[in-house]
Amino acid sequence: MRRDGYRPQTGRHALASCWLRYYSGLTLLRRVPTAVHFSPSICQGRHFQIISPYLAPVNITSATYLISSPGYQSCPEPDRPEYAFIGRSNVGKSSLINMLCNNQKLAKTSGSPGKTQMINHFAVESASANKSPTQWYIVDLPGYGFAKVSQQQRTRWEKMTEAYLRKRKNLVNVFVLIDSRHAPQKGDLDFINRLGEWEVPFCIVFTKSDKTTQAEAGKNVRAFLDTMRKTWEFLPPHFITSAVKKLGKEKILHAIEQWNAEYTAGG
């Protein structure tokens, strides 16, 4: 797949070839951080739908830990849509996953960075009004950033994560978690740019909005998006969340429900 343009495909790759702007847009988004011009109409087709601004309740009927894998080759069979969560160490990843699944003991939380060391799969089933239950995976990936591990271990994690992100066939979207309490961090921006170079679709989830004032969180979110605009022609969807207040939960689950439907339609 070319890094400097778009090549129409079918199935998982067709689904992954565009973003849908969640809030204002009705505008399909390109996901490569280059100056190449892009026409949103290129992505319009039977696999893509605008995410509705009207949120129907989405209920998680079950969520269970499945397996921890040392590489993408040993991950579960890619027989259903999959959503990965990643961010700097101690960004609140486990708390967010637990909030989405209504299970505070599902993903292990820790105050010590670097506890997630493998590719962790959770089997999830969800249902919404007038729809059959949908089965999908949540994946908890090792954090990047300041975990106190050896350079050899850090390199192993990076290679494992890159191989998973680039080669996992059923990966629909990556949720990149950013701490809303802080100004833009180079490590986060570098990782997002790598996702663009690898042509991996992602959303941004700003976490811990309850840990600071609304004004401060809003300022940091705007600063991060403004920094991205310097190198990205279009911005990805973003969500502002709080695991404590359950802020952003319904919007994220609604987006996943829509993507699940598109994944099924795309075969």
Buried (B, 14 or more C-beta within 10 A) or exposed (E): EEEEEBEEBEEBBBBBBBBBBBEEBEEBBBBBBBEEEBEBEBBEEEBBEBBEEEBEEBEBEEBEBBEBBEBBEEBBEBEBBBBBBBBBBBBBBBBBBBBBBEBEEBBEBEEEBBBBBBBBBBBBBBBBEEEEEBBBBBBBBBBBBEBEBEEEBBEBBEEBBBBBBBEBEBBBBBBBBBBBBBEBBEEBBEBBBBBBEBBBBBBBBBBBBBBBEEEBBBBBBEEBBEBBEEEBBBBBBBBBBBBEEEBBBBBBBBBBBBBBBBBEEBE
